Amino acid sequence: MQNQLYRHLLDVKDGRNFRELGGYRTNSGRKIKTHKLIRSGHLADLTKSDERYLAGYGLKYDVDLRTSYEREHQPDKVWSGLNYFADPVFDEDLTDSTMSISDMARAGGENASWGFKRMLSAYENMATGQNASKAYRHLFELLLQNEKDHEAVLFHCTAGKDRTGFGAILILSALGVPMKTIERDYLFTNEVVADFVKEKLAREQAKGAGPDLLNTFRDLQTVKPAYFKHLFKTINASYGSINSYLHQQIGLSSSDLLDLRAIYLED
């Protein structure tokens, strides 16, 4: 049976990893509204048809979590009526989502675990860095302003998997979605990008890339349960729990959480 998470994919032709968070159930049995929350990769390659589709879908806010370098080299397509916000999680792209295979070779050499360790470090920075907390705090400020039905906030990085994935983890946690569902949504990226990763690996292998370099690429271009676990290990060690993190690092009050649930959940 096809993974039911495929129903969350949006019909965007020239964009990667565009997904609707609506439809997920919370621990209390309520459901996230559709046309309210979208996670994705960058918006640089959208066609006019994609732009019309997203505008018709209700997209009102585009929150760009990328660095200035990423934004300058792949600027988002922004149309009339779309409110754009640049909120970089990192000063530099610690997830290396734009790094070429030759750059990986220079950075990691023959160290097959370089990419994996690099990702663990990036996740630690996302959980504890001041730049990251500022970016995600502003994302939640916008979420609290997005009160009208069928008006959506889209948040994204380059590939839509790590900085975006953490944003989705925070939002789904704040709305009371079960942790198993949150992890499934996080790991679903691997199915969405499977063809892209497979084709890229095949091309690089044909050019002579060895197994260590290919493994580095795979580690940087996918998500893993180990990354998810390391993220929560870091959060729990520093803040005690994800709920404490939302209060202490993101600055959400109990009233804010109630307001978020009033805006984004339905019976």
Helices and strands as residue ranges (DSSP letters): G 4-8, E 19-20, E 31-32, E 37-40, H 48-57, E 59-64, H 68-73, E 83-86, H 101-108, H 114-128, H 130-145, E 152-156, H 163-174, H 179-187, H 189-192, H 194-206, H 211-221, H 225-239, H 242-248, H 254-264, E 265-266
